[in-house]
Amino acid sequence: MRKGTDVTPNPRLPLQAVLFDMDGTLVDTERLWWEAVEQVAGRPLTEADQPEVLGRAVEDTAAWLGAADGTPVADVAATLHREFADRVRTGIVPRPGALALLDALAGAGVPTALVTASPRPVADLVLDALGASRFAASVTADDTDRTKPAPDPYLAACRALGVEPAACVAVEDTETGVASAEAAGCAVLAVPSLAPIEGAPGRTVRDALVGVTLDELSAMVEPRPRLRVMSWNLWLGGSKIDDHRAKQLKVILDSGADVVGLQETGGTSAQELAEALGWHHHRAGVNLGVLSRHPITARFGDPDVGFYGAAGVRIEVAPGREIDVWTAHLHYTPYGPYEAVFDGLTADELIGHEEVRLAQVRDTLRRIDEAGGAAVPAVPVVLVGDFNCPSHLDWPDVEWPVTKAAEEAGLRDSYREIHPDPAASPGHTWSPIHPVCEDGSGRPEPQDRIDYVLHRGLTALGSRTLVTGTPRPWPEAAGNDWPSDHAAVVTDFAL
């Protein structure tokens, strides 16, 4: 990651920065990359090859090519680097409107950054051609542990500029890049190059950068009433992590959450966190809790609920405007991903083993409807939680019944609404500290999305998973900055 000329953002604008993808967005290099891959592949590429070529890191495409004939990935990557760099040196063409937009942003005092999945040597070639002084920072595939579609590159750019992702517009031309920017919490201006991109909440699609104005970009991040909801399993109250309470407080404050649905509270976490934050809270049993910046006007569910179950509150987000927020924790066994990956169970067998969780979620859905009563208009509902099961929206061959039941009850999955492609944005929440199964076998731990923010009667503006720092794997996790074994899920809703 490199920082260039310091630029002071214009304090009168809601727009803090614009973050530009490189290939296919600012310069017409997607075609050059396509030609380089064709050269190395030794055949013409087709539309079916696009997911392995467009928006991917060189190493990803090299691994795909190398798998076909057994060529070492490093050798393929080196050849791709050489073929692409040769084409870039002689064939860089700025995309229509790119330079004019960069100049307009500079004139308005809006910082820009280059955020690319290309390696540093290629990015530097493009920066030299466009003028490196146009960018206050640049982030390449060499600068983060994970590149697109992970959010890391855009989060790194925001840190370098000292800006909030939600106050930035990312300009992208591929689904992979869009997934990365949206996972980081940025608004997105999509300008497709080779493959179409669908519109979505928080995303604007244009045919070209020609005519894009500062007012249009600013409108994409205009402050608007919203509610940020977070689901977080605290992992036995955080007791496995040193100084866990202070770390939990930092995560909540840094997330900007307004409401946090908690699981595995260890009994006292909700109260202690609320007292430290100066927030409202609800504690249910030894495991569940809700924290809220906004007043809690009602509490729902069994206050002595066991380790598994659900609890809810009604919060007043504005005068005369209330929302019900529920948190749920469903039983952890039998665990479907283990049965699928380790035991090879069929889809029907996997579905048949979901009976306990299915009964629990149906009971939760019944309680939600009872709490809503006959209110007119209906009170919007948010259901968060650790469901300990995958989603039917993520697995093409398994209609996981727990998430299916929630969907049939009218609850929408906010993360999958914003990130509809599970391949591009898997959204795994289990587990940032368990790359290897705990059973001592050395088998890779199946990574999956088992924590959710579901809703009814609201509009999701953005959603992301959240893990801070670089957690060390279990059992060396005590010193981690991230005080949990789950990733959190954070969703912004329009009010």
Backbone torsions as a table, in degrees:
resi	resn	phi	psi	omega
1	MET	NA	135.4	179.6
2	ARG	-127.5	145.2	174.1
3	LYS	-109.7	138.1	179.4
4	GLY	-106.7	-136.7	-178.4
5	THR	-65.2	131.1	176.6
6	ASP	-67.2	135.2	178.0
7	VAL	-128.8	128.1	178.1
8	THR	-89.5	118.8	-179.1
9	PRO	-59.4	148.2	176.4
10	ASN	-72.1	113.9	-174.4
11	PRO	-68.3	-13.2	-179.3
12	ARG	-83.3	-10.0	-175.9
13	LEU	-103.8	141.6	173.6
14	PRO	-72.5	-19.3	-178.9
15	LEU	-81.7	116.4	-177.1
16	GLN	-91.1	-30.0	-179.0
17	ALA	-166.4	158.6	172.5
18	VAL	-121.7	129.4	-173.6
19	LEU	-113.6	119.1	-171.9
20	PHE	-105.9	128.7	162.1
21	ASP	-65.8	162.6	-177.2
22	MET	-103.0	-68.2	-172.0
23	ASP	-67.4	118.4	178.2
24	GLY	85.9	-11.2	-178.8
25	THR	-106.4	-58.9	178.3
26	LEU	-91.3	-35.7	-179.2
27	VAL	-130.5	152.3	-175.7
28	ASP	-85.9	68.1	179.8
29	THR	-105.3	-8.7	176.5
30	GLU	-57.4	-41.3	178.5
31	ARG	-63.0	-41.4	-179.8
32	LEU	-66.0	-40.4	177.6
33	TRP	-64.0	-43.9	179.0
34	TRP	-57.7	-45.3	-179.7
35	GLU	-65.1	-38.6	179.3
36	ALA	-64.1	-42.1	179.7
37	VAL	-66.5	-40.7	177.1
38	GLU	-59.9	-41.1	-179.6
39	GLN	-61.4	-45.4	-178.3
40	VAL	-71.6	-37.1	179.9
41	ALA	-70.5	-26.6	-178.6
42	GLY	74.0	24.7	179.0
43	ARG	-158.7	159.4	173.4
44	PRO	-67.9	141.2	175.3
45	LEU	-87.0	154.0	179.6
46	THR	-121.0	176.2	178.4
47	GLU	-58.8	-33.0	-179.4
48	ALA	-64.8	-20.8	-179.5
49	ASP	-84.4	-12.5	-172.8
50	GLN	-54.6	-43.7	-178.5
51	PRO	-60.8	-24.1	-179.3
52	GLU	-92.4	-6.8	-172.5
53	VAL	-117.6	-47.6	-172.6
54	LEU	-82.6	129.6	175.8
55	GLY	73.9	7.9	-177.9
56	ARG	-98.3	153.6	173.3
57	ALA	-67.9	155.4	179.8
58	VAL	-55.9	-42.1	-177.0
59	GLU	-64.9	-34.1	177.9
60	ASP	-64.5	-48.9	179.5
61	THR	-65.6	-36.2	178.3
62	ALA	-63.7	-40.5	178.4
63	ALA	-63.2	-40.0	178.6
64	TRP	-64.4	-45.8	179.5
65	LEU	-67.1	-42.1	-177.5
66	GLY	-65.9	-28.2	-179.7
67	ALA	-64.8	-24.0	-176.9
68	ALA	-71.8	-33.3	-176.0
69	ASP	-132.7	7.0	176.3
70	GLY	80.6	8.7	178.4
71	THR	-67.4	135.0	179.1
72	PRO	-55.2	139.3	-176.2
73	VAL	-58.8	-41.4	-178.2
74	ALA	-61.1	-37.5	179.3
75	ASP	-68.2	-42.7	179.5
76	VAL	-65.0	-42.1	-179.3
77	ALA	-61.8	-41.4	179.7
78	ALA	-63.0	-40.6	178.4
79	THR	-66.6	-41.8	177.6
80	LEU	-62.0	-45.0	177.4
81	HIS	-54.2	-47.7	-176.0
82	ARG	-66.0	-46.8	-178.3
83	GLU	-63.1	-42.1	-178.2
84	PHE	-70.0	-45.5	-178.2
85	ALA	-60.7	-38.9	178.2
86	ASP	-60.7	-40.0	-179.6
87	ARG	-72.4	-37.6	-179.1
88	VAL	-63.6	-41.5	-177.0
89	ARG	-60.2	-30.8	-174.5
90	THR	-109.1	-9.2	-170.6
91	GLY	-132.2	19.9	179.8
92	ILE	-68.5	127.9	175.9
93	VAL	-132.8	117.7	177.4
94	PRO	-60.0	142.8	176.2
95	ARG	-67.9	148.9	179.8
96	PRO	-55.2	128.0	177.6
97	GLY	87.0	-8.5	-174.3
98	ALA	-65.5	-51.1	-177.0
99	LEU	-66.4	-38.0	178.9
100	ALA	-63.2	-40.6	179.5
101	LEU	-68.1	-42.2	177.8
102	LEU	-60.1	-41.3	179.4
103	ASP	-67.0	-39.5	179.4
104	ALA	-64.5	-40.1	178.7
105	LEU	-66.3	-41.6	178.1
106	ALA	-61.6	-41.5	179.8
107	GLY	-65.6	-27.5	-180.0
108	ALA	-91.9	0.8	179.5
109	GLY	75.8	26.8	178.5
110	VAL	-100.1	115.3	-179.1
111	PRO	-64.0	151.6	176.0
112	THR	-129.0	154.6	175.9
113	ALA	-137.5	150.1	173.6
114	LEU	-97.3	127.2	-177.9
115	VAL	-129.8	107.3	-171.4
116	THR	-134.5	152.1	173.4
117	ALA	-88.9	1.7	176.0
118	SER	-79.4	157.3	178.8
119	PRO	-72.4	163.8	-176.8
120	ARG	-56.7	-44.2	-178.6
121	PRO	-59.5	-38.1	179.2
122	VAL	-71.3	-42.5	179.2
123	ALA	-60.5	-39.3	-179.8
124	ASP	-66.3	-33.7	174.8
125	LEU	-60.8	-43.6	-179.1
126	VAL	-70.3	-40.7	178.5
127	LEU	-60.4	-40.9	178.1
128	ASP	-62.8	-38.5	-178.6
129	ALA	-70.5	-38.3	-178.5
130	LEU	-84.3	-25.1	-173.4
131	GLY	106.3	99.9	-175.9
132	ALA	-59.7	-26.7	-179.0
133	SER	-67.5	-12.8	178.3
134	ARG	-71.5	-16.4	-172.4
135	PHE	-119.7	132.5	178.7
136	ALA	-80.4	-17.5	178.9
137	ALA	-160.1	160.1	174.2
138	SER	-143.1	139.7	179.7
139	VAL	-127.7	127.3	-178.7
140	THR	-120.2	178.9	178.7
141	ALA	-62.0	-20.7	-179.2
142	ASP	-82.3	-7.9	-169.1
143	ASP	-101.7	-9.8	-179.9
144	THR	-134.1	154.4	178.8
145	ASP	-63.5	-37.8	178.5
146	ARG	-121.1	143.1	175.5
147	THR	-109.8	-171.5	-177.9
148	LYS	-56.5	140.1	14.3
149	PRO	-87.1	4.6	175.6
150	ALA	-64.3	154.7	-177.8
151	PRO	-76.6	-8.3	-171.1
152	ASP	-51.8	-46.4	-177.6
153	PRO	-61.0	-41.6	-178.9
154	TYR	-72.7	-36.3	175.9
155	LEU	-64.4	-38.8	177.8
156	ALA	-63.8	-40.5	178.7
157	ALA	-63.7	-41.1	179.2
158	CYS	-64.4	-40.0	177.5
159	ARG	-64.0	-41.1	-179.1
160	ALA	-63.3	-34.7	-178.8
161	LEU	-89.2	-12.9	-177.3
162	GLY	70.3	39.7	-177.0
163	VAL	-125.9	163.2	177.6
164	GLU	-88.6	134.2	178.2
165	PRO	-54.1	-38.8	-177.5
166	ALA	-67.0	-16.8	178.9
167	ALA	-100.6	15.1	-178.6
168	CYS	-119.8	150.3	170.9
169	VAL	-109.6	127.9	173.6
170	ALA	-100.2	134.8	-179.5
171	VAL	-108.0	118.9	-171.9
172	GLU	-136.7	159.9	179.9
173	ASP	-123.7	-2.1	-179.3
174	THR	-130.0	158.1	176.3
175	GLU	-61.4	-37.5	179.9
176	THR	-62.1	-45.8	178.5
177	GLY	-66.4	-39.9	177.3
178	VAL	-60.4	-43.9	179.2
179	ALA	-60.3	-40.8	178.8
180	SER	-62.9	-48.5	-177.1
181	ALA	-65.8	-42.5	-178.8
182	GLU	-70.3	-34.4	175.8
183	ALA	-64.0	-29.5	177.3
184	ALA	-78.5	-13.3	179.1
185	GLY	98.3	13.3	179.8
186	CYS	-86.6	151.0	163.4
187	ALA	-72.0	153.0	-173.8
188	VAL	-127.8	132.4	165.8
189	LEU	-105.6	110.4	-178.7
190	ALA	-97.1	127.2	177.9
191	VAL	-125.6	83.0	-171.8
192	PRO	-57.5	141.9	177.8
193	SER	-103.6	-66.5	-177.2
194	LEU	-105.5	-29.8	-177.9
195	ALA	-121.9	141.9	-178.4
196	PRO	-67.3	154.3	176.6
197	ILE	-129.9	129.9	-179.4
198	GLU	-81.7	151.6	173.3
199	GLY	-70.8	159.0	-179.8
200	ALA	-162.9	163.9	176.2
201	PRO	-55.6	132.0	-179.2
202	GLY	79.5	6.5	-177.6
203	ARG	-129.4	130.4	175.5
204	THR	-112.1	133.9	-179.8
205	VAL	-113.2	126.6	177.3
206	ARG	-126.6	155.0	179.4
207	ASP	-74.0	-28.8	-176.2
208	ALA	-159.4	166.8	176.6
209	LEU	-79.6	-12.3	178.9
210	VAL	-60.6	126.5	176.5
211	GLY	86.8	-4.6	176.2
212	VAL	-67.4	128.7	-175.0
213	THR	-110.8	162.3	176.2
214	LEU	-62.0	-39.1	179.2
215	ASP	-62.4	-39.7	179.8
216	GLU	-64.6	-44.0	178.7
217	LEU	-65.7	-40.8	179.4
218	SER	-62.8	-38.3	-179.1
219	ALA	-63.5	-25.9	-179.2
220	MET	-70.1	-20.7	179.5
221	VAL	-120.7	18.5	178.4
222	GLU	-56.2	134.0	176.3
223	PRO	-57.2	134.0	178.8
224	ARG	-144.3	151.6	179.4
225	PRO	-56.7	131.2	-179.8
226	ARG	-152.0	162.8	176.4
227	LEU	-127.6	122.0	178.8
228	ARG	-100.6	118.9	-175.1
229	VAL	-114.2	136.3	-177.6
230	MET	-125.1	136.2	171.3
231	SER	-109.1	131.0	-174.7
232	TRP	-149.9	121.6	170.0
233	ASN	-86.7	119.0	-173.1
234	LEU	-82.3	-3.4	178.2
235	TRP	61.0	78.6	178.5
236	LEU	53.5	43.0	177.9
237	GLY	76.1	0.4	-177.0
238	GLY	92.9	6.8	-170.8
239	SER	-64.4	-16.0	-179.9
240	LYS	-82.8	-7.6	-173.3
241	ILE	-114.3	135.6	176.7
242	ASP	-63.4	137.6	176.6
243	ASP	53.3	42.9	-170.8
244	HIS	-65.9	-34.8	-175.4
245	ARG	-66.6	-42.8	178.4
246	ALA	-64.0	-38.1	179.2
247	LYS	-68.5	-38.4	176.7
248	GLN	-62.4	-43.5	178.9
249	LEU	-61.1	-42.4	-179.9
250	LYS	-63.2	-42.9	179.2
251	VAL	-60.1	-46.6	-177.1
252	ILE	-64.2	-46.1	-179.9
253	LEU	-65.2	-43.7	-178.8
254	ASP	-67.7	-28.3	-179.8
255	SER	-70.2	-23.6	-175.6
256	GLY	74.5	15.6	-177.2
257	ALA	-65.8	146.1	173.1
258	ASP	-98.6	-29.8	-179.7
259	VAL	-138.3	135.8	178.5
260	VAL	-128.3	119.4	172.6
261	GLY	-91.2	123.3	-172.6
262	LEU	-109.2	146.8	168.7
263	GLN	-128.7	157.6	-177.3
264	GLU	52.7	57.2	-176.8
265	THR	-79.5	-13.3	-174.9
266	GLY	68.9	16.7	175.6
267	GLY	92.3	-50.1	-170.4
268	THR	-109.4	-5.4	-172.2
269	SER	-60.1	-44.3	-176.5
270	ALA	-58.9	-47.0	-179.2
271	GLN	-65.2	-45.6	-176.9
272	GLU	-66.9	-40.6	177.5
273	LEU	-65.5	-43.4	-179.4
274	ALA	-62.1	-41.6	179.7
275	GLU	-64.4	-39.4	179.4
276	ALA	-69.7	-33.9	-179.0
277	LEU	-83.7	-20.7	-171.9
278	GLY	76.4	29.4	-177.3
279	TRP	-104.5	175.8	171.5
280	HIS	-89.6	157.7	179.1
281	HIS	-154.0	162.9	171.5
282	HIS	-134.3	130.5	177.2
283	ARG	-112.6	132.0	178.5
284	ALA	-130.1	114.6	178.1
285	GLY	62.4	-152.3	-175.8
286	VAL	-98.2	5.1	-167.2
287	ASN	-135.6	-23.9	-170.3
288	LEU	-117.4	150.2	176.6
289	GLY	-165.3	160.5	175.5
290	VAL	-132.6	131.9	173.0
291	LEU	-108.6	141.6	-178.0
292	SER	-148.1	131.7	169.3
293	ARG	-65.0	-31.0	-174.3
294	HIS	-91.7	153.8	-179.6
295	PRO	-59.2	140.7	173.9
296	ILE	-93.7	122.0	-175.9
297	THR	-103.6	-13.8	178.0
298	ALA	-158.8	154.8	178.2
299	ARG	-126.3	141.0	-173.7
300	PHE	-128.3	155.7	176.8
301	GLY	90.8	173.2	-179.8
302	ASP	-71.9	117.7	-179.2
303	PRO	-66.6	-17.4	178.5
304	ASP	-108.4	30.3	-179.1
305	VAL	-54.1	148.3	-179.2
306	GLY	-75.0	-162.8	-177.3
307	PHE	-63.5	-32.4	177.1
308	TYR	-114.2	144.7	-179.0
309	GLY	147.7	-154.4	-176.4
310	ALA	-148.8	154.9	176.1
311	ALA	-147.3	151.7	-176.7
312	GLY	-141.5	163.8	175.3
313	VAL	-138.3	161.0	168.8
314	ARG	-111.7	127.2	-179.5
315	ILE	-116.5	147.8	177.7
316	GLU	-98.9	103.3	-176.0
317	VAL	-84.8	-17.2	177.4
318	ALA	-164.5	160.6	178.9
319	PRO	-53.7	120.8	179.2
320	GLY	79.4	4.8	-178.1
321	ARG	-124.4	114.9	-177.6
322	GLU	-122.7	153.7	178.9
323	ILE	-139.5	137.3	175.6
324	ASP	-91.0	130.4	178.1
325	VAL	-123.8	123.1	-179.7
326	TRP	-116.4	146.2	172.7
327	THR	-122.9	138.4	-175.9
328	ALA	-134.3	148.0	173.1
329	HIS	-132.8	117.5	-178.0
330	LEU	-102.4	158.2	-173.7
331	HIS	-58.9	146.0	-172.1
332	TYR	-92.2	-8.9	-175.6
333	THR	-134.7	146.5	-5.1
334	PRO	-70.2	148.0	-174.2
335	TYR	-98.2	114.8	-173.0
336	GLY	-55.2	-46.6	179.9
337	PRO	-59.4	-35.5	175.5
338	TYR	-64.5	-45.6	-177.6
339	GLU	-64.9	-33.0	179.3
340	ALA	-75.1	-47.9	-172.7
341	VAL	-81.9	-44.7	-174.5
342	PHE	-88.1	-37.9	-173.5
343	ASP	-101.2	-13.5	177.5
344	GLY	68.7	29.0	179.9
345	LEU	-66.0	150.7	178.0
346	THR	-77.0	168.3	179.0
347	ALA	-59.0	-44.1	-179.5
348	ASP	-63.0	-39.5	179.5
349	GLU	-67.2	-40.8	178.5
350	LEU	-61.8	-45.7	-179.7
351	ILE	-62.8	-40.2	-179.7
352	GLY	-64.1	-24.6	-179.3
353	HIS	-88.1	5.5	-179.9
354	GLU	-94.7	13.1	-171.8
355	GLU	-61.0	-41.6	-177.6
356	VAL	-65.4	-49.5	179.8
357	ARG	-65.7	-37.2	179.5
358	LEU	-62.4	-41.7	177.3
359	ALA	-64.2	-39.0	179.8
360	GLN	-66.0	-42.7	-178.9
361	VAL	-71.1	-34.3	176.4
362	ARG	-64.5	-40.0	175.9
363	ASP	-63.0	-40.4	177.6
364	THR	-62.9	-45.3	-179.5
365	LEU	-63.2	-37.3	176.9
366	ARG	-63.3	-44.5	-179.9
367	ARG	-64.4	-37.8	178.0
368	ILE	-60.6	-45.7	-179.2
369	ASP	-66.8	-38.4	178.9
370	GLU	-65.4	-38.9	179.7
371	ALA	-66.5	-36.5	179.3
372	GLY	-68.6	-30.3	177.4
373	GLY	57.0	-141.4	-177.8
374	ALA	-105.2	28.6	-177.7
375	ALA	-60.1	134.8	178.1
376	VAL	-129.0	120.3	-3.5
377	PRO	-70.9	161.8	-177.7
378	ALA	-59.2	141.3	178.1
379	VAL	-75.4	127.1	176.3
380	PRO	-60.4	152.5	-175.1
381	VAL	-128.8	138.6	169.1
382	VAL	-123.7	127.4	176.2
383	LEU	-117.8	118.1	178.4
384	VAL	-115.6	165.0	173.3
385	GLY	158.9	170.2	171.0
386	ASP	-95.6	103.6	-176.6
387	PHE	-88.0	-11.8	-179.1
388	ASN	55.4	30.6	175.6
389	CYS	-153.8	152.5	178.2
390	PRO	-72.8	178.4	-179.7
391	SER	-106.8	144.7	174.0
392	HIS	-66.6	-16.8	177.8
393	LEU	-78.9	-12.5	-175.9
394	ASP	-105.2	-30.6	-176.6
395	TRP	-103.5	114.9	-176.1
396	PRO	-67.0	-22.6	-172.9
397	ASP	-110.1	0.1	-177.9
398	VAL	-129.3	119.5	177.5
399	GLU	-87.6	71.5	-177.6
400	TRP	-51.4	121.2	-168.1
401	PRO	-75.9	-22.2	-177.6
402	VAL	-67.6	-53.0	178.8
403	THR	-68.5	-30.6	176.8
404	LYS	-63.5	-41.4	179.2
405	ALA	-63.5	-40.1	177.8
406	ALA	-64.2	-41.9	178.4
407	GLU	-62.5	-42.2	179.7
408	GLU	-66.3	-22.7	175.6
409	ALA	-84.6	5.1	176.8
410	GLY	92.0	7.4	179.4
411	LEU	-91.1	130.3	-179.2
412	ARG	-102.4	146.3	-178.6
413	ASP	-86.4	107.0	-171.7
414	SER	-63.8	-39.7	-177.5
415	TYR	-65.6	-44.2	-178.1
416	ARG	-75.4	-22.4	170.9
417	GLU	-61.8	-45.4	-176.8
418	ILE	-78.8	-32.4	-178.7
419	HIS	-123.0	79.3	-171.4
420	PRO	-69.3	-17.7	-176.5
421	ASP	-99.2	106.5	-178.3
422	PRO	-68.2	-21.2	177.0
423	ALA	-73.0	-42.0	179.8
424	ALA	-75.4	-34.9	-177.6
425	SER	-134.4	79.8	-177.0
426	PRO	-64.1	-31.2	176.7
427	GLY	66.4	31.8	-176.5
428	HIS	-59.0	135.1	174.8
429	THR	-115.4	-17.4	174.2
430	TRP	-119.3	116.5	-1.5
431	SER	-145.1	137.4	-179.3
432	PRO	-69.7	-13.1	-179.6
433	ILE	-117.5	5.0	-178.9
434	HIS	-124.2	77.2	173.2
435	PRO	-74.0	-21.1	-177.4
436	VAL	-124.5	142.1	-178.8
437	CYS	-60.8	142.5	-177.1
438	GLU	-75.5	-6.0	-175.2
439	ASP	-77.5	2.1	177.8
440	GLY	84.0	1.3	-177.4
441	SER	-78.9	-18.2	-176.4
442	GLY	81.3	2.9	-179.8
443	ARG	-72.7	143.7	176.2
444	PRO	-59.8	136.5	177.1
445	GLU	-72.2	127.0	175.4
446	PRO	-61.4	123.3	177.9
447	GLN	-91.0	136.0	-176.8
448	ASP	-156.4	168.6	178.9
449	ARG	-100.4	106.6	-176.6
450	ILE	-125.0	1.3	177.5
451	ASP	-114.7	140.8	-167.3
452	TYR	-139.4	153.5	163.9
453	VAL	-125.2	102.7	-179.7
454	LEU	-102.7	158.0	-177.4
455	HIS	-155.4	160.8	175.6
456	ARG	-145.0	126.6	177.5
457	GLY	89.6	12.0	178.7
458	LEU	-129.0	171.8	175.5
459	THR	-118.0	121.1	177.9
460	ALA	-78.9	127.5	179.0
461	LEU	-96.5	-30.3	-178.8
462	GLY	-170.4	154.7	179.8
463	SER	-153.1	145.0	-179.1
464	ARG	-154.4	158.9	167.7
465	THR	-90.0	155.6	-174.0
466	LEU	-134.2	123.8	168.8
467	VAL	-142.2	131.0	-179.9
468	THR	-103.0	149.4	-179.8
469	GLY	70.7	-162.8	176.4
470	THR	-123.3	89.3	-173.4
471	PRO	-61.4	136.2	172.1
472	ARG	-78.1	147.5	-176.6
473	PRO	-73.2	154.3	173.1
474	TRP	-62.6	137.3	12.7
475	PRO	-98.4	19.4	-179.2
476	GLU	-98.5	36.4	-169.9
477	ALA	-96.2	-8.0	-170.5
478	ALA	-57.9	-33.1	-177.4
479	GLY	-91.4	5.1	-177.9
480	ASN	-60.9	145.5	170.1
481	ASP	-70.6	-32.9	178.9
482	TRP	-85.2	114.6	-169.6
483	PRO	-93.9	42.7	-178.4
484	SER	-152.5	165.2	172.3
485	ASP	-100.5	-0.4	174.2
486	HIS	-112.4	150.6	162.3
487	ALA	-77.4	151.0	173.8
488	ALA	-88.2	164.3	173.2
489	VAL	-122.1	130.8	-176.6
490	VAL	-125.9	125.1	-179.4
491	THR	-128.7	135.8	172.8
492	ASP	-96.7	130.4	176.9
493	PHE	-116.0	142.5	172.2
494	ALA	-77.8	143.3	175.2
495	LEU	-106.3	NA	NA
